[in-house]
Amino acid sequence: MMLVMLILDKIGTYQESNLSVNCVVQKVSYDQNKGTPTITVNNINYTLYGHIDFKYKIEIGDMISKKKGTVIYQLTKKDRGEKIIFGD
């Protein structure tokens, strides 16, 4: 079971590192157990796996950006323009 969990974690991290976004968040929901966010941008749902704690800070209308090949997200808050960096 532990091996399966490790493999799924690696797959999720690989898929996430290949994600490239620079869009306004249309919808967001959080997994009740882990707080893992699923966001909708350009009418596509993305679950943001990995080891980043987004601390429930992603909200509808915020701008989220991430370059392919990284696991660093920049969140720009809709109301204040505040920039928050998540990841390594």
N, CA, C and O atoms as CSV, one atom per row, in Angstrom:
chain,resi,resn,atom,element,x,y,z
A,1,MET,N,N,0.819,-1.193,0.000
A,1,MET,CA,C,0.000,0.000,0.000
A,1,MET,C,C,0.867,1.263,0.000
A,1,MET,O,O,0.575,2.233,-0.700
A,2,MET,N,N,1.930,1.231,0.794
A,2,MET,CA,C,2.821,2.387,0.863
A,2,MET,C,C,3.468,2.655,-0.497
A,2,MET,O,O,3.635,3.811,-0.885
A,3,LEU,N,N,3.829,1.605,-1.213
A,3,LEU,CA,C,4.442,1.749,-2.533
A,3,LEU,C,C,3.462,2.405,-3.501
A,3,LEU,O,O,3.844,3.280,-4.278
A,4,VAL,N,N,2.214,1.987,-3.453
A,4,VAL,CA,C,1.194,2.572,-4.325
A,4,VAL,C,C,1.044,4.064,-4.031
A,4,VAL,O,O,0.940,4.873,-4.953
A,5,MET,N,N,1.034,4.426,-2.759
A,5,MET,CA,C,0.908,5.838,-2.386
A,5,MET,C,C,2.105,6.651,-2.874
A,5,MET,O,O,1.939,7.780,-3.337
A,6,LEU,N,N,3.299,6.091,-2.774
A,6,LEU,CA,C,4.497,6.779,-3.258
A,6,LEU,C,C,4.448,6.977,-4.770
A,6,LEU,O,O,4.802,8.041,-5.279
A,7,ILE,N,N,4.007,5.948,-5.478
A,7,ILE,CA,C,3.912,6.038,-6.937
A,7,ILE,C,C,2.883,7.090,-7.338
A,7,ILE,O,O,3.148,7.908,-8.220
A,8,LEU,N,N,1.718,7.077,-6.704
A,8,LEU,CA,C,0.690,8.074,-7.012
A,8,LEU,C,C,1.170,9.485,-6.700
A,8,LEU,O,O,0.855,10.419,-7.436
A,9,ASP,N,N,1.919,9.651,-5.629
A,9,ASP,CA,C,2.476,10.953,-5.272
A,9,ASP,C,C,3.443,11.439,-6.352
A,9,ASP,O,O,3.409,12.605,-6.745
A,10,LYS,N,N,4.298,10.542,-6.825
A,10,LYS,CA,C,5.263,10.911,-7.883
A,10,LYS,C,C,4.539,11.279,-9.174
A,10,LYS,O,O,4.923,12.233,-9.851
A,11,ILE,N,N,3.497,10.529,-9.518
A,11,ILE,CA,C,2.725,10.825,-10.727
A,11,ILE,C,C,2.062,12.188,-10.598
A,11,ILE,O,O,2.103,12.987,-11.534
A,12,GLY,N,N,1.448,12.463,-9.443
A,12,GLY,CA,C,0.807,13.761,-9.228
A,12,GLY,C,C,1.792,14.906,-9.310
A,12,GLY,O,O,1.491,15.938,-9.908
A,13,THR,N,N,2.980,14.741,-8.710
A,13,THR,CA,C,4.008,15.780,-8.752
A,13,THR,C,C,4.491,15.997,-10.181
A,13,THR,O,O,4.692,17.140,-10.594
A,14,TYR,N,N,4.683,14.909,-10.952
A,14,TYR,CA,C,5.120,15.015,-12.351
A,14,TYR,C,C,4.070,15.759,-13.173
A,14,TYR,O,O,4.403,16.667,-13.934
A,15,GLN,N,N,2.798,15.372,-13.019
A,15,GLN,CA,C,1.734,16.026,-13.777
A,15,GLN,C,C,1.645,17.510,-13.419
A,15,GLN,O,O,1.439,18.358,-14.287
A,16,GLU,N,N,1.800,17.806,-12.151
A,16,GLU,CA,C,1.718,19.196,-11.722
A,16,GLU,C,C,2.890,20.021,-12.251
A,16,GLU,O,O,2.709,21.184,-12.611
A,17,SER,N,N,4.081,19.439,-12.304
A,17,SER,CA,C,5.237,20.194,-12.801
A,17,SER,C,C,5.089,20.510,-14.283
A,17,SER,O,O,5.685,21.470,-14.770
A,18,ASN,N,N,4.305,19.719,-15.006
A,18,ASN,CA,C,4.083,19.972,-16.427
A,18,ASN,C,C,2.940,20.947,-16.693
A,18,ASN,O,O,2.664,21.287,-17.843
A,19,LEU,N,N,2.283,21.392,-15.634
A,19,LEU,CA,C,1.181,22.338,-15.753
A,19,LEU,C,C,1.727,23.760,-15.921
A,19,LEU,O,O,2.666,24.170,-15.239
A,20,SER,N,N,1.121,24.484,-16.833
A,20,SER,CA,C,1.456,25.891,-17.023
A,20,SER,C,C,0.152,26.678,-17.011
A,20,SER,O,O,-0.729,26.426,-17.834
A,21,VAL,N,N,0.020,27.621,-16.096
A,21,VAL,CA,C,-1.198,28.437,-16.024
A,21,VAL,C,C,-0.838,29.898,-15.780
A,21,VAL,O,O,0.192,30.218,-15.186
A,22,ASN,N,N,-1.703,30.756,-16.248
A,22,ASN,CA,C,-1.615,32.195,-15.984
A,22,ASN,C,C,-3.008,32.755,-16.231
A,22,ASN,O,O,-3.268,33.399,-17.247
A,23,CYS,N,N,-3.901,32.493,-15.272
A,23,CYS,CA,C,-5.310,32.781,-15.490
A,23,CYS,C,C,-5.996,33.224,-14.209
A,23,CYS,O,O,-5.449,33.112,-13.112
A,24,VAL,N,N,-7.205,33.726,-14.382
A,24,VAL,CA,C,-8.066,34.075,-13.260
A,24,VAL,C,C,-8.792,32.815,-12.805
A,24,VAL,O,O,-9.286,32.044,-13.628
A,25,VAL,N,N,-8.855,32.612,-11.497
A,25,VAL,CA,C,-9.543,31.459,-10.924
A,25,VAL,C,C,-11.048,31.695,-11.026
A,25,VAL,O,O,-11.574,32.670,-10.490
A,26,GLN,N,N,-11.733,30.784,-11.726
A,26,GLN,CA,C,-13.188,30.887,-11.893
A,26,GLN,C,C,-13.933,30.196,-10.756
A,26,GLN,O,O,-15.025,30.614,-10.372
A,27,LYS,N,N,-13.333,29.140,-10.222
A,27,LYS,CA,C,-13.972,28.354,-9.164
A,27,LYS,C,C,-12.869,27.696,-8.350
A,27,LYS,O,O,-11.814,27.368,-8.891
A,28,VAL,N,N,-13.099,27.499,-7.055
A,28,VAL,CA,C,-12.129,26.806,-6.214
A,28,VAL,C,C,-12.879,26.000,-5.161
A,28,VAL,O,O,-13.888,26.450,-4.617
A,29,SER,N,N,-12.373,24.805,-4.885
A,29,SER,CA,C,-12.893,23.988,-3.789
A,29,SER,C,C,-11.699,23.305,-3.134
A,29,SER,O,O,-10.657,23.107,-3.760
A,30,TYR,N,N,-11.866,22.952,-1.880
A,30,TYR,CA,C,-10.781,22.340,-1.111
A,30,TYR,C,C,-11.207,20.979,-0.596
A,30,TYR,O,O,-12.324,20.819,-0.104
A,31,ASP,N,N,-10.323,19.998,-0.704
A,31,ASP,CA,C,-10.547,18.679,-0.133
A,31,ASP,C,C,-10.693,18.837,1.375
A,31,ASP,O,O,-9.866,19.491,2.010
A,32,GLN,N,N,-11.725,18.252,1.950
A,32,GLN,CA,C,-11.982,18.438,3.378
A,32,GLN,C,C,-10.922,17.802,4.263
A,32,GLN,O,O,-10.673,18.294,5.364
A,33,ASN,N,N,-10.294,16.728,3.817
A,33,ASN,CA,C,-9.311,16.031,4.648
A,33,ASN,C,C,-7.935,16.685,4.615
A,33,ASN,O,O,-7.292,16.827,5.655
A,34,LYS,N,N,-7.481,17.082,3.434
A,34,LYS,CA,C,-6.110,17.582,3.293
A,34,LYS,C,C,-6.028,19.055,2.922
A,34,LYS,O,O,-4.947,19.642,2.974
A,35,GLY,N,N,-7.141,19.658,2.552
A,35,GLY,CA,C,-7.106,21.058,2.139
A,35,GLY,C,C,-6.528,21.256,0.752
A,35,GLY,O,O,-6.153,22.371,0.388
A,36,THR,N,N,-6.451,20.172,-0.035
A,36,THR,CA,C,-5.914,20.248,-1.396
A,36,THR,C,C,-6.909,20.998,-2.284
A,36,THR,O,O,-8.074,20.610,-2.371
A,37,PRO,N,N,-6.457,22.075,-2.946
A,37,PRO,CA,C,-7.387,22.840,-3.774
A,37,PRO,C,C,-7.577,22.238,-5.161
A,37,PRO,O,O,-6.646,21.708,-5.768
A,38,THR,N,N,-8.797,22.336,-5.634
A,38,THR,CA,C,-9.101,22.085,-7.046
A,38,THR,C,C,-9.608,23.412,-7.583
A,38,THR,O,O,-10.576,23.975,-7.072
A,39,ILE,N,N,-8.937,23.907,-8.626
A,39,ILE,CA,C,-9.310,25.204,-9.198
A,39,ILE,C,C,-9.840,25.010,-10.609
A,39,ILE,O,O,-9.497,24.045,-11.291
A,40,THR,N,N,-10.675,25.936,-11.029
A,40,THR,CA,C,-11.147,25.956,-12.407
A,40,THR,C,C,-10.622,27.225,-13.048
A,40,THR,O,O,-10.889,28.330,-12.576
A,41,VAL,N,N,-9.866,27.056,-14.139
A,41,VAL,CA,C,-9.371,28.182,-14.938
A,41,VAL,C,C,-9.631,27.841,-16.394
A,41,VAL,O,O,-9.410,26.709,-16.824
A,42,ASN,N,N,-10.096,28.813,-17.144
A,42,ASN,CA,C,-10.454,28.585,-18.551
A,42,ASN,C,C,-11.365,27.377,-18.704
A,42,ASN,O,O,-11.245,26.615,-19.663
A,43,ASN,N,N,-12.281,27.207,-17.749
A,43,ASN,CA,C,-13.265,26.123,-17.738
A,43,ASN,C,C,-12.652,24.727,-17.662
A,43,ASN,O,O,-13.291,23.753,-18.059
A,44,ILE,N,N,-11.423,24.618,-17.157
A,44,ILE,CA,C,-10.752,23.332,-16.951
A,44,ILE,C,C,-10.426,23.211,-15.473
A,44,ILE,O,O,-9.928,24.157,-14.863
A,45,ASN,N,N,-10.707,22.042,-14.895
A,45,ASN,CA,C,-10.420,21.791,-13.479
A,45,ASN,C,C,-9.015,21.244,-13.309
A,45,ASN,O,O,-8.590,20.355,-14.048
A,46,TYR,N,N,-8.293,21.783,-12.328
A,46,TYR,CA,C,-6.952,21.321,-11.977
A,46,TYR,C,C,-6.904,21.086,-10.470
A,46,TYR,O,O,-7.239,21.973,-9.685
A,47,THR,N,N,-6.490,19.897,-10.076
A,47,THR,CA,C,-6.254,19.632,-8.665
A,47,THR,C,C,-4.781,19.877,-8.407
A,47,THR,O,O,-3.927,19.285,-9.066
A,48,LEU,N,N,-4.477,20.740,-7.459
A,48,LEU,CA,C,-3.101,21.130,-7.177
A,48,LEU,C,C,-2.529,20.213,-6.099
A,48,LEU,O,O,-2.590,20.510,-4.906
A,49,TYR,N,N,-1.978,19.101,-6.549
A,49,TYR,CA,C,-1.382,18.125,-5.647
A,49,TYR,C,C,-0.030,18.632,-5.177
A,49,TYR,O,O,0.232,19.835,-5.193
A,50,GLY,N,N,0.811,17.726,-4.767
A,50,GLY,CA,C,2.142,18.110,-4.331
A,50,GLY,C,C,2.157,18.387,-2.843
A,50,GLY,O,O,1.224,18.040,-2.118
A,51,HIS,N,N,3.208,19.004,-2.412
A,51,HIS,CA,C,3.439,19.204,-0.988
A,51,HIS,C,C,3.300,20.671,-0.586
A,51,HIS,O,O,3.869,21.099,0.418
A,52,ILE,N,N,2.552,21.429,-1.360
A,52,ILE,CA,C,2.382,22.849,-1.075
A,52,ILE,C,C,1.106,23.046,-0.267
A,52,ILE,O,O,0.049,22.527,-0.626
A,53,ASP,N,N,1.207,23.788,0.811
A,53,ASP,CA,C,0.040,24.139,1.605
A,53,ASP,C,C,-0.430,25.517,1.156
A,53,ASP,O,O,0.210,26.524,1.459
A,54,PHE,N,N,-1.535,25.562,0.443
A,54,PHE,CA,C,-2.058,26.823,-0.063
A,54,PHE,C,C,-2.837,27.592,0.997
A,54,PHE,O,O,-3.284,28.713,0.754
A,55,LYS,N,N,-3.000,26.993,2.165
A,55,LYS,CA,C,-3.596,27.646,3.338
A,55,LYS,C,C,-4.957,28.281,3.045
A,55,LYS,O,O,-5.318,29.302,3.631
A,56,TYR,N,N,-5.701,27.666,2.135
A,56,TYR,CA,C,-7.056,28.126,1.805
A,56,TYR,C,C,-7.066,29.582,1.334
A,56,TYR,O,O,-8.060,30.282,1.526
A,57,LYS,N,N,-5.982,30.045,0.725
A,57,LYS,CA,C,-5.892,31.455,0.312
A,57,LYS,C,C,-6.360,31.704,-1.115
A,57,LYS,O,O,-6.553,32.857,-1.501
A,58,ILE,N,N,-6.547,30.657,-1.905
A,58,ILE,CA,C,-6.996,30.842,-3.285
A,58,ILE,C,C,-8.495,31.111,-3.276
A,58,ILE,O,O,-9.271,30.360,-2.686
A,59,GLU,N,N,-8.891,32.200,-3.944
A,59,GLU,CA,C,-10.299,32.580,-4.009
A,59,GLU,C,C,-10.693,32.879,-5.450
A,59,GLU,O,O,-9.848,33.157,-6.300
A,60,ILE,N,N,-11.981,32.816,-5.697
A,60,ILE,CA,C,-12.505,33.155,-7.020
A,60,ILE,C,C,-12.104,34.587,-7.359
A,60,ILE,O,O,-12.222,35.490,-6.531
A,61,GLY,N,N,-11.626,34.783,-8.592
A,61,GLY,CA,C,-11.215,36.113,-9.054
A,61,GLY,C,C,-9.733,36.384,-8.900
A,61,GLY,O,O,-9.214,37.326,-9.499
A,62,ASP,N,N,-9.034,35.570,-8.101
A,62,ASP,CA,C,-7.579,35.727,-7.964
A,62,ASP,C,C,-6.894,35.273,-9.246
A,62,ASP,O,O,-7.409,34.417,-9.965
A,63,MET,N,N,-5.743,35.846,-9.525
A,63,MET,CA,C,-4.924,35.431,-10.663
A,63,MET,C,C,-3.900,34.423,-10.156
A,63,MET,O,O,-3.201,34.686,-9.177
A,64,ILE,N,N,-3.809,33.271,-10.819
A,64,ILE,CA,C,-2.809,32.273,-10.436
A,64,ILE,C,C,-1.917,32.008,-11.641
A,64,ILE,O,O,-2.390,31.885,-12.771
A,65,SER,N,N,-0.619,31.924,-11.377
A,65,SER,CA,C,0.319,31.642,-12.467
A,65,SER,C,C,1.378,30.654,-12.003
A,65,SER,O,O,1.780,30.630,-10.839
A,66,LYS,N,N,1.815,29.837,-12.965
A,66,LYS,CA,C,2.840,28.834,-12.718
A,66,LYS,C,C,3.461,28.483,-14.050
A,66,LYS,O,O,2.751,28.272,-15.034
A,67,LYS,N,N,4.771,28.418,-14.090
A,67,LYS,CA,C,5.479,28.051,-15.309
A,67,LYS,C,C,5.679,26.545,-15.370
A,67,LYS,O,O,5.897,25.894,-14.348
A,68,LYS,N,N,5.603,26.004,-16.570
A,68,LYS,CA,C,5.833,24.583,-16.781
A,68,LYS,C,C,7.242,24.218,-16.315
A,68,LYS,O,O,8.196,24.958,-16.557
A,69,GLY,N,N,7.359,23.083,-15.652
A,69,GLY,CA,C,8.658,22.611,-15.182
A,69,GLY,C,C,9.005,23.059,-13.780
A,69,GLY,O,O,10.058,22.698,-13.255
A,70,THR,N,N,8.123,23.849,-13.159
A,70,THR,CA,C,8.357,24.300,-11.784
A,70,THR,C,C,7.183,23.857,-10.913
A,70,THR,O,O,6.152,23.413,-11.418
A,71,VAL,N,N,7.352,23.983,-9.628
A,71,VAL,CA,C,6.241,23.766,-8.694
A,71,VAL,C,C,6.078,25.015,-7.819
A,71,VAL,O,O,5.749,24.932,-6.636
A,72,ILE,N,N,6.319,26.161,-8.437
A,72,ILE,CA,C,6.175,27.446,-7.758
A,72,ILE,C,C,4.967,28.174,-8.355
A,72,ILE,O,O,4.887,28.392,-9.563
A,73,TYR,N,N,4.045,28.538,-7.488
A,73,TYR,CA,C,2.842,29.250,-7.897
A,73,TYR,C,C,2.900,30.677,-7.384
A,73,TYR,O,O,3.375,30.937,-6.279
A,74,GLN,N,N,2.404,31.607,-8.211
A,74,GLN,CA,C,2.236,32.987,-7.759
A,74,GLN,C,C,0.744,33.282,-7.789
A,74,GLN,O,O,0.080,33.107,-8.810
A,75,LEU,N,N,0.238,33.727,-6.665
A,75,LEU,CA,C,-1.163,34.084,-6.542
A,75,LEU,C,C,-1.243,35.593,-6.361
A,75,LEU,O,O,-0.610,36.148,-5.463
A,76,THR,N,N,-2.013,36.253,-7.204
A,76,THR,CA,C,-2.243,37.687,-7.075
A,76,THR,C,C,-3.689,37.873,-6.630
A,76,THR,O,O,-4.626,37.521,-7.347
A,77,LYS,N,N,-3.852,38.432,-5.437
A,77,LYS,CA,C,-5.185,38.595,-4.857
A,77,LYS,C,C,-5.978,39.630,-5.643
A,77,LYS,O,O,-5.456,40.686,-6.002
A,78,LYS,N,N,-7.234,39.321,-5.907
A,78,LYS,CA,C,-8.094,40.166,-6.743
A,78,LYS,C,C,-8.356,41.539,-6.147
A,78,LYS,O,O,-8.431,42.528,-6.876
A,79,ASP,N,N,-8.494,41.607,-4.843
A,79,ASP,CA,C,-8.916,42.866,-4.242
A,79,ASP,C,C,-7.771,43.785,-3.842
A,79,ASP,O,O,-7.936,45.004,-3.819
A,80,ARG,N,N,-6.618,43.217,-3.529
A,80,ARG,CA,C,-5.504,44.040,-3.033
A,80,ARG,C,C,-4.305,44.074,-3.979
A,80,ARG,O,O,-3.437,44.938,-3.850
A,81,GLY,N,N,-4.255,43.140,-4.926
A,81,GLY,CA,C,-3.093,43.055,-5.784
A,81,GLY,C,C,-1.895,42.434,-5.091
A,81,GLY,O,O,-0.805,42.362,-5.658
A,82,GLU,N,N,-2.104,41.982,-3.851
A,82,GLU,CA,C,-1.021,41.334,-3.079
A,82,GLU,C,C,-0.570,40.066,-3.794
A,82,GLU,O,O,-1.393,39.288,-4.274
A,83,LYS,N,N,0.736,39.866,-3.860
A,83,LYS,CA,C,1.293,38.678,-4.490
A,83,LYS,C,C,1.777,37.719,-3.405
A,83,LYS,O,O,2.490,38.106,-2.480
A,84,ILE,N,N,1.369,36.449,-3.546
A,84,ILE,CA,C,1.759,35.415,-2.612
A,84,ILE,C,C,2.423,34.299,-3.404
A,84,ILE,O,O,1.871,33.821,-4.394
A,85,ILE,N,N,3.601,33.887,-2.970
A,85,ILE,CA,C,4.340,32.812,-3.629
A,85,ILE,C,C,4.187,31.535,-2.817
A,85,ILE,O,O,4.363,31.533,-1.598
A,86,PHE,N,N,3.855,30.437,-3.515
A,86,PHE,CA,C,3.752,29.123,-2.897
A,86,PHE,C,C,4.722,28.189,-3.594
A,86,PHE,O,O,4.824,28.216,-4.820
A,87,GLY,N,N,5.425,27.378,-2.854
A,87,GLY,CA,C,6.351,26.392,-3.409
A,87,GLY,C,C,7.775,26.696,-3.030
A,87,GLY,O,O,8.060,27.594,-2.237
A,88,ASP,N,N,8.670,25.916,-3.624
A,88,ASP,CA,C,10.106,26.044,-3.309
A,88,ASP,C,C,10.748,27.189,-4.023
A,88,ASP,O,O,11.945,27.425,-3.861
